[in-house]
Amino acid sequence: MDKELPNGFTGFSKKKPGFESAAEALRKSKARSDIQTDHGSMQVPNDSAFAAWQADRKVIEKDQHLFSSNNPNAQAASSFRGKGAFFPSDMRSYLSHRSDLAPVNGIAFSDERLNDIKQMDRRHAWVEIDLNAIHQNMLSTKAMLHPNCKVLAVVKADAYGHGAVQVAKTVLRSGADYLGVASVDEGIELRKAGIGAPILIFSEPPCASIPLLLAYNIMPSIFTVEFAVQYGEAADSVGLRAPYHLKVNTGMNRIGVRFDEVVDFLKRISFHRALDLIGTYTHFATADTSEAMEFRIQQNHFNEALDKMRDVGIDPGIIHAANSAAIIRYPETHYDMVRLGMSLYGFYPCPETYGLIDLVPAMSVHAKITQVKSVPVGEGVSYGLLHRSGGFAKICTVPIGYADGLRRGLSGRTDFIMNGTQFPQVGTICMDYSMFEVDQRSRRSTGGSGKYDPQVGDEVMIVGADGNAVVSIEEMADTLYTVPHEIAVGFGCSRLARIYK
Ligand SMILES: *Cc1c(COP(=O)(O)O)cnc(C)c1O
């Protein structure tokens, strides 16, 4: 039987083979387009369109028996319903009797009931976050540190796409001392979630944000006199302290007070009684490269700055420098605290770190097949028709694309995983869709009838591991000449729902 269906929505069509005449389909689609003509001003449907809509509903009601469990066709027909089945007969419970709710389609729906529809049930693509993996990575990292070394967990960029609040709560339970963010609003999000741990921003925000820093008790990094003075005065004027970390530029040349100007800088702001130097830190530019000389130069510059501070009687406070790569590779740079970013999420910073620590990736990316088809030999697939069918494969479509973080540059250069086997992604990755190919000539090594038989509704992993089949964010990053951070943020901060395990 040909599984290909004309309209992409296989659920209903499958249940009613040959039920709908072409004329009827045309009438319905006309009725629908009448209702939906104007999205700008919510148009109340005219009488005839409304009658057609109601007729549509009657057809569904009439077919209800097809969904009942004692109908032998129901099972086969419902491959997409899977778990959390939806029954059209439930539809009336979604209507509201409140007349004050503005109807969109001429009928008032219940907001509460609509909001009950879970994110997972709104789209056949999602991200899963394994918080236990994050816990494990914290423990593996802590095992490398000296007993008094604090851990600052970096949760900027929504925790590299893993969800800042959920990750922060997890790592604080696993023994993190500090949280690191990139912006004021990222800090506020954590405070609003009830998190009380010290929060450091890795930047000097605009002076106009100082009231927010004080109100939410979020520490800035400081490297300009102007910001330091305004911050100190603002705190003093309401009887508060102005805690901060000093950022030292030891060679990365991004932000910070230059390493040989630190004492001079501190003297210029030291008149201000409210300023509290809580910590002093720098950031390495080459902790993840194979060559270590530039790293050593930065380390020496940092030690030099710290020595000069101590020489003039300034206590640098909490000293920190190491990012993930340096944590794993250079224990001599752990100082009083380390800043744990990418490896908290299970990414190896560079090949030199393989074997030095056990990391578990926390993010996986999933989708369900929404269409399966055989494409005649020679026909193309996706934009540009760049992939040509050999005629021996099933082309499967999943609703995930580059607007979900599946970068277009990976087109034809990544695999999807299904049932522990990797299948090649084929054709250009679209904004909302991508395709993969299941070769009908190859056979399963174990089980089943022999051939791979992909079905609509089958689950596919875009990123993840299942037995020997592995597609990692590190691999994708390598293919694209970038870092795992960028790929993780791409998936995690996209429109995909995040599900926590
Ligand atoms: C992002 C960031 C880190 C974390 O780096 P990873 O390589 O992800 O461990 C540490 N320190 C600063 C200042 C950062 O901006």
The ligand as a MOL file (V3000), in Angstrom:
LIG
                    3D

  0  0  0     0  0            999 V3000
M  V30 BEGIN CTAB
M  V30 COUNTS 15 15 0 0 0
M  V30 BEGIN ATOM
M  V30 1 C 31.8400 32.1380 28.9870 0
M  V30 2 C 32.8760 32.3840 29.9540 0
M  V30 3 C 33.4500 31.3120 30.6790 0
M  V30 4 C 33.1300 29.8610 30.4280 0
M  V30 5 O 33.8980 29.3820 29.3490 0
M  V30 6 P 33.8240 27.8390 28.9120 0
M  V30 7 O 34.8500 27.7210 27.8480 0
M  V30 8 O 32.4650 27.6000 28.3920 0
M  V30 9 O 34.1080 27.0320 30.1150 0
M  V30 10 C 34.3600 31.6350 31.6740 0
M  V30 11 N 34.7020 32.9210 31.9180 0
M  V30 12 C 34.1860 33.9610 31.2220 0
M  V30 13 C 34.6040 35.3310 31.5360 0
M  V30 14 C 33.2720 33.7200 30.2080 0
M  V30 15 O 32.7820 34.7560 29.5120 0
M  V30 END ATOM
M  V30 BEGIN BOND
M  V30 1 1 1 2
M  V30 2 1 2 3
M  V30 3 2 2 14
M  V30 4 1 3 4
M  V30 5 2 3 10
M  V30 6 1 4 5
M  V30 7 1 5 6
M  V30 8 2 6 7
M  V30 9 1 6 8
M  V30 10 1 6 9
M  V30 11 1 10 11
M  V30 12 2 11 12
M  V30 13 1 12 13
M  V30 14 1 12 14
M  V30 15 1 14 15
M  V30 END BOND
M  V30 END CTAB
M  END
